[in-house]
Amino acid sequence: MIIGSILVSIGLETFLIPNNIIDGGMTGISIMSSHLTKIPLGVFTFIFNLPFVIIGYKQIGKTFALSTVFSVICLSIGVTLLHPVPGVTHDILLATIFGGIIMGVGVGLIIRNGGSLDGTEIIAIILEKRTIFSIGEIVMFFNLFILGSSGFLFGWDRAMYSLIAYFIAFKTIDITVEGLDESKAVIIVSEKHKDISEAIMDRLGRGITLLEAKGAYSGSKTNVIYVVLSRLEVAKLKKIVHGFDKDALITISSVEGTGKKYTKKAIH
């Protein structure tokens, strides 16, 4: 969480803020408030997030709240110490891309270790239980409003760059939290299931489970292939399957796979 907070501080103070690009959530509101009042950013990030952390303590749990407080304090100290440091680049596109990536990795590390950096995420977790909207949709609504508001302060071009930085950070958070080794469950329906199964085991070193199935329309019995692998292997799997059957049905979903059955075997 310390490393994550340091990365977020670097992304903000050396890439985004010097180019008038903001982040979403309470951090974005803090950046705009700091710009208007000239009060250090670290003061606002702590003050604005504190009420939500208290709510999170009561509604979500002690460990989550304490981890969030720790992360927010680290961030507040980090942005204060790095504020005098000049921006790395004044190229707006480079600042947007690299600032978004660095921030995304930082936030992802914090979330992966049980904390949070933003009060809007805590509110979203609570509201998700009381509304028809998902956590992601609630957070997106808040951030579109906040990032849109920055257009009145920094200009609409900066607001659009802020949206790009937010999107980059959002996708980077996903990769950091889930990891490049995120497991994918694949179901393959093909008449050539035997050949495909042998090829997957030989070329990918993955164990196969054959599920007995019956066509609802034809009534004919067949076997369906079920395999769990990393997302980096999905493209190779598709190539193997289509090499035997171009009309094979392939469905892919994200899963959390554990146990020896899901361990990759050596390929000879």
C-alpha positions in Angstrom: 0.0 0.0 0.0 3.0 2.3 0.7 4.4 1.6 -2.8 0.9 2.1 -4.4 0.5 5.5 -2.6 4.0 6.6 -3.8 3.1 5.6 -7.4 -0.2 7.5 -7.3 1.7 10.6 -5.8 4.2 10.4 -8.7 1.5 10.1 -11.3 -0.4 13.1 -9.9 2.4 15.5 -9.0 4.9 14.9 -11.8 2.6 14.1 -14.7 -1.1 15.1 -14.4 -1.3 18.1 -12.1 1.5 20.1 -13.8 -0.5 19.8 -17.0 -3.9 20.6 -15.4 -5.2 17.0 -15.8 -7.2 15.7 -12.9 -8.1 12.2 -11.6 -11.6 11.1 -10.7 -13.3 10.8 -7.3 -12.3 12.7 -4.2 -8.8 13.1 -5.6 -10.2 15.1 -8.5 -12.2 17.3 -6.2 -9.2 17.8 -4.1 -7.1 18.8 -7.1 -9.7 21.4 -8.1 -10.0 22.7 -4.5 -6.3 23.0 -4.2 -6.0 24.9 -7.5 -8.7 27.4 -6.3 -7.5 27.9 -2.8 -3.7 27.3 -3.1 -3.9 25.1 -0.1 -1.7 21.9 -0.4 -3.4 19.0 -2.2 -2.5 16.6 0.7 -4.7 18.5 3.1 -7.8 18.1 0.8 -7.2 14.5 0.0 -7.2 13.7 3.7 -10.1 15.9 4.7 -12.4 14.9 1.8 -11.8 11.2 2.3 -12.1 11.1 6.1 -15.9 11.2 6.3 -16.2 8.4 3.8 -13.7 6.3 5.7 -15.7 6.7 8.9 -18.8 5.5 7.0 -16.8 2.6 5.5 -15.7 1.6 9.1 -19.4 1.3 10.1 -20.8 -0.2 6.9 -18.0 -2.3 5.4 -15.5 -3.3 8.1 -12.6 -2.3 10.4 -9.8 -3.8 8.3 -10.9 -2.1 5.1 -11.3 1.3 6.9 -7.9 1.1 8.6 -6.2 0.1 5.3 -7.9 3.0 3.5 -6.9 5.5 6.2 -3.3 4.3 6.0 -3.3 4.6 2.2 -4.9 8.1 2.2 -2.3 9.3 4.8 0.5 7.9 2.7 -1.0 9.6 -0.4 -1.4 13.0 1.4 2.2 12.9 2.6 3.4 11.8 -0.9 1.7 14.6 -2.9 2.9 17.2 -0.3 6.5 16.1 -0.6 6.5 15.8 -4.4 4.6 19.1 -5.0 7.9 21.2 -5.4 9.2 18.7 -8.0 8.8 20.0 -11.5 6.7 18.0 -14.1 8.5 15.3 -16.0 7.0 16.4 -19.3 4.8 19.1 -20.7 3.7 17.0 -23.6 0.0 16.7 -22.8 -0.4 13.3 -24.4 2.6 11.8 -22.8 1.6 13.1 -19.4 -1.9 11.7 -19.9 -0.7 8.2 -20.9 2.1 7.8 -18.4 0.3 9.5 -15.6 -2.7 7.3 -16.1 -0.6 4.1 -16.2 1.5 5.0 -13.1 -1.7 5.9 -11.1 -3.5 2.8 -12.3 -0.7 0.5 -11.0 -0.6 2.4 -7.7 -4.3 2.2 -7.1 -4.4 -1.4 -8.2 -1.7 -2.3 -5.7 -3.7 -0.7 -2.9 -7.0 -2.4 -3.9 -5.2 -5.7 -4.3 -4.0 -5.4 -0.7 -7.4 -4.6 0.8 -7.4 -0.8 0.8 -8.9 2.1 -1.1 -7.8 5.6 -2.0 -11.2 7.2 -2.8 -14.3 7.9 -0.9 -16.5 7.5 -4.0 -15.6 3.8 -4.0 -16.8 3.4 -0.4 -20.1 5.2 -1.2 -20.5 3.0 -4.3 -20.1 -0.2 -2.3 -22.8 1.0 0.1 -25.2 2.3 -2.6 -24.8 -0.9 -4.6 -26.8 -2.8 -2.0 -29.6 -0.2 -2.1 -29.9 0.5 -5.8 -30.2 -1.4 -9.1 -26.8 0.0 -10.2 -23.5 -1.8 -9.9 -20.4 -0.4 -8.1 -18.7 0.3 -11.4 -21.7 2.2 -12.7 -22.0 4.3 -9.6 -18.3 5.2 -9.6 -18.5 6.0 -13.3 -21.4 8.4 -12.7 -19.5 10.3 -10.0 -16.4 10.5 -12.1 -18.1 11.7 -15.2 -19.6 14.5 -13.2 -16.3 15.4 -11.5 -14.2 15.1 -14.7 -16.8 17.1 -16.6 -16.7 19.9 -14.0 -13.0 20.3 -14.5 -13.8 21.7 -17.9 -15.1 24.9 -16.3 -11.8 25.3 -14.4 -9.0 24.1 -16.7 -10.7 24.1 -20.1 -12.6 21.5 -22.0 -9.5 20.1 -23.7 -8.0 19.3 -20.3 -11.3 17.7 -19.2 -11.2 15.4 -22.3 -7.5 14.5 -21.5 -8.6 13.8 -17.9 -11.2 11.4 -19.2 -8.5 9.6 -21.3 -6.2 9.4 -18.2 -9.0 8.1 -16.1 -9.8 5.4 -18.7 -6.1 4.4 -18.9 -5.9 4.2 -15.1 -9.1 2.2 -14.9 -7.8 -0.5 -17.3 -4.4 -0.5 -15.6 -6.1 -1.0 -12.2 -7.9 -4.0 -13.7 -4.7 -5.6 -14.9 -2.9 -4.9 -11.7 -5.7 -6.3 -9.5 -6.4 -9.3 -11.6 -2.8 -9.9 -12.8 -1.7 -10.8 -16.3 -2.2 -14.4 -15.2 -6.0 -14.0 -14.7 -7.6 -17.3 -15.3 -10.1 -17.9 -18.1 -12.6 -20.8 -18.2 -13.2 -21.9 -21.8 -16.1 -24.2 -23.0 -15.7 -25.7 -26.5 -18.5 -27.4 -28.3 -17.3 -29.4 -31.3 -17.8 -32.8 -32.9 -14.0 -33.1 -33.0 -13.7 -32.8 -29.3 -11.3 -35.7 -29.0 -8.7 -34.3 -31.4 -9.0 -30.8 -29.9 -8.6 -32.1 -26.3 -5.4 -34.0 -27.2 -4.0 -31.0 -29.0 -4.7 -28.7 -26.0 -3.1 -31.1 -23.6 0.0 -31.5 -25.9 0.5 -27.9 -27.0 -0.7 -26.0 -23.9 0.0 -28.5 -21.1 -3.5 -27.9 -19.7 -5.8 -30.6 -18.2 -9.1 -31.1 -19.9 -12.5 -32.0 -18.5 -15.0 -33.6 -20.9 -18.6 -32.9 -20.0 -21.4 -35.1 -21.3 -23.9 -33.1 -23.3 -27.0 -33.7 -25.4 -28.3 -31.4 -28.2 -31.7 -30.1 -27.4 -32.8 -30.0 -31.0 -31.0 -33.0 -32.5 -31.1 -35.2 -29.4 -27.6 -36.4 -30.3 -25.1 -37.0 -27.5 -21.6 -35.3 -27.5 -18.8 -34.2 -25.3 -18.1 -30.6 -24.3 -14.6 -29.5 -23.5 -14.0 -27.5 -20.3 -10.5 -26.1 -19.7 -9.0 -23.4 -17.4 -6.0 -21.4 -18.6 -4.4 -17.9 -18.4 -5.7 -15.1 -20.6 -2.3 -15.0 -22.4 -3.1 -18.5 -23.7 -6.5 -17.7 -25.1 -5.3 -16.7 -28.5 -3.3 -19.9 -28.9 -6.2 -22.0 -27.8 -8.5 -20.4 -30.4 -5.9 -21.2 -33.1 -5.7 -24.8 -32.0 -9.5 -25.2 -32.0 -10.1 -23.5 -35.3 -7.3 -25.6 -36.8 -9.6 -28.7 -36.3 -13.0 -27.1 -36.5 -13.7 -23.6 -37.8 -17.3 -23.8 -36.8 -16.6 -24.8 -33.2 -18.5 -22.8 -30.5 -16.1 -21.3 -28.0 -17.3 -19.4 -24.8 -14.8 -17.6 -22.5 -15.3 -16.3 -19.0 -13.1 -15.0 -16.2 -12.7 -17.3 -13.2 -10.5 -17.7 -10.1 -8.8 -21.1 -10.6 -6.9 -22.9 -7.8 -5.7 -26.4 -7.1 -3.5 -28.9 -8.9 -6.1 -29.5 -11.7 -5.6 -25.9 -12.9 -1.8 -26.0 -12.7 0.0 -25.9 -16.1 1.9 -29.1 -16.9 5.2 -29.2 -18.6 5.1 -29.3 -22.4 7.5 -31.8 -24.0 
